[in-house]
């Protein structure tokens, strides 16, 4: 764990929690049928599209950070378990040597 890439909290200075935009009365619908044409979907304004594209970009960055952090957390916990096992083995050996 000596590399700077494994710094679990290294991105905290850059990460800013952004509130999710409210729907402001807009109804959110999910179109699952592929037979519906795109013309049936409500038209979105350019600012709305730009906002959604920015939100997608933000979520991708956040997703990358979460993936990196979960990997670091996994490696950290794995090394801590190995350290614990070594300590238990060492203590067991010390106890065994005292019993002789």
Helices and strands as residue ranges (DSSP letters): G 4-6, G 38-40, H 46-99
